[in-house]
Structures are given as C-alpha cells and as structure tokens.
Amino acid sequence: MILDVFFFYEIRYNNTTAINKEAEILKVVNWNTQEDMTNIFWRQNISQMWVETEFNVSKDLSDWAELSEYQQNAFKYALAGLTGLDTHQADDGMPLVMLHTKDLRKKAVYNFMAMMEQIHAKSYSHIFTTLLPSKETDELLNDWATNEPHLTYKSQMIVNKYHKLWQKETSIYDQYMARVASVLLETFLFYSGFYYPLYLAGQGQMTTSGEIIRKILLDESIHGSFVGLDAQYLRSLISKEDQEKADKEMYKMIDQLYQNEVSYTHMLYDDIDLADDVIQYLHYNGNKALSNLGFDPYFEEKGFNPIVENALNTSTKNHDFFSVKGDGYTLALNVEDLDDDDFDFSDRD
C-alpha cells in the first residue's frame, strides 16, 4: 500500500516536473518602461472605474410607470440582449483574447476590461431589480435572451472566433480575427441595445438608467480602441496574402452581422417607430469599429438622432473616451460608524 502511494506521487511529481520544464519559470510584468499606448489605456481604464451600486435606479420608477407597454418592452428587451452579449465578452472574449498575448502589461489591461464587462452585465440586472418583478427578470434573462434567434446568431459568430484561441498554440491570423470580432461586438453590435436608454435619457426620462448605459458606452469606447490598436499590430505581422484573406473574412462578417442587426432592430423598435433611426446609429458605429481596426468607412452615414447626441453631450457628460470619470452621477452609499464590537466574532455563527 505504501509503495503504491509512493508510486502514485512519483508519477504525479514527474509529470508536473515535465510540464514545468516546458513552461517559463517565472514571468514578471515590468511597468517601468517607455511611455506608450498600453500605459495610457491602463490609466484611462482605472480613471473610469465604477460599480453599479453608485447609481440609484429607483429615481427612474416614476418615469418607468409613465412609459407605454411597447416602450417598456423595447427597453427591457434591449437590456436583456446587452446582458447576454456582455456576459459572453466577460467569460469568453477578453480572457481568450489575452490568453496568447505576450506583453504582460497588455494582459493586465485585458484583465481589467474583462472585470468591467462583468460589472456591465451586473449593471443591467441592477436596473432590472429596481424596475421589474424577479419572475419577469428571470424570464427575460433565462428564457428570452438565451433563445432569441438574433442574439444567438451574433453571439455564436463572435464566440466562434474566440474559441479558436483555446488551443495551446494558435496562429497570429486567428489571434487577429478574434480581436476583429471583439471590436465588432463592442463598437458595433452593442449599440442597437444602447440606443433606446440613451434616447429616453436625452429627453429627460429614465436618466439614471441612461447614465449607467452612458458609463458602459464610455468603457466600450476604450475597449474598442485598445483592442483595435492591438489588432492592427497583429495584422502587421501576417503575410500580405493573409491580410487579404482576413479582410475578405472581416467584410463578410460585417455584412452578415449587419443584416442580422437590421432584423433585430426592427424586432425591437418597430412598435415605437424608431427602427430607422437606430439603423442610422448602427451605420455610425459600424464605421467607428472599422476606424478602430484601421479601415475606411463602409456604411453610408446620415447622422443619428440629435436626442441621442443630447444624451451623450451635455455640460456634465463627455463622449470622448479620454474623459475623466466623475461626471453626472452621485454615489449612493449607506455609511455607518464602526466600533470595536463590529470586529468581535466570538458569538456569531
């Protein structure tokens, strides 16, 4: 028996040793480097750090009660869809994109952005918890969002690019295309969902929920810019033939995702006559995604609704992703004084 146990641990030890020989002994991140975009994006991400509990959504209850059934449906379905997409970006997107990243500082930025995606997903639930009964929220997130065909289509297309990075060794081409998918998600596909909360907030309705969406939008603006620059670097490393292949694949993705997004937009917004406006907003953000990747505009732009611009541009709000954090919201904190008894756990289970 003792010999069997010894033999077992000897095998475990030898296998672990063999694995460790293949890996580097220790990796150490060095931030004491020449100033570059990675350092800038790290600082900007940190400066915009926020959590959903800083927003008191109960201020929106009176506005919510005034919305029609069609308006409430558009609002809650849009946010449910965003919850699903942000969940994928937090669980699959950022972790897999950074998996093969060599620069440890870039990995740190990706890690932080992944955390913020989780905060985004939780923020939608923070809104739902205030506005909707628990049963309705459960139905939205556990049934509707997971089975809605348009959401399934675009999430599968994006996540399929991410899952090519599961392997121990992946090509630069696949790493590049995963970043292309990430930029399309964060700078293009989110915005059909962002539109309506911004539209309401631009008219002075549901302003706290709108402020949460605006904070998420500012984060996504940073994410799209950073991932886009990283993608451009990887594109420079692949051959001319692979660049042409990647470009064809990217534009095919854009065409397919755009057609799906137009159909999704009509499904969400036809009942409140906003579909055409939202599609114009998609054109603007589709071109912005391509700009992040280093490409010229692809969609015809006619400008988007000035009400949405108003939600993004006021004296306390800045749509520029290099804006600072503290604008237009207040902390909702319950503060209690602590005393010595608070640290006595002897009588607690």
Secondary structure, DSSP 8 states (H G I E B T S, - for coil): -HHHHHHHHHHHHHHHHHHHHHS-S-------S---HHHHHHHHHHHT---GGGS-GGGGHHHHHHS-HHHHHHHHHHHHHHHHHHHHIIIIIHHHHTTT---HHHHHHHHHHHHHHHHHHHHHHHHHHHHS-HHHHHHIIIIIHHH-HHHHHHHHHHHHHHHTT-SSS--HHHHHHHHHHHHHIIIIITHHHHHHHHHHHTTTSSHHHHHHHHHHHHHHHHHHHHHHHHHHHHHTTS-HHHHHHHHHHHHHHHHHHHHHHHHHHHHHHGGGT-HHHHHHHHHHHHHHHHHHTT----S------HHHHHHH-BTTB--STTS-S--S-----------GGGG--TT--
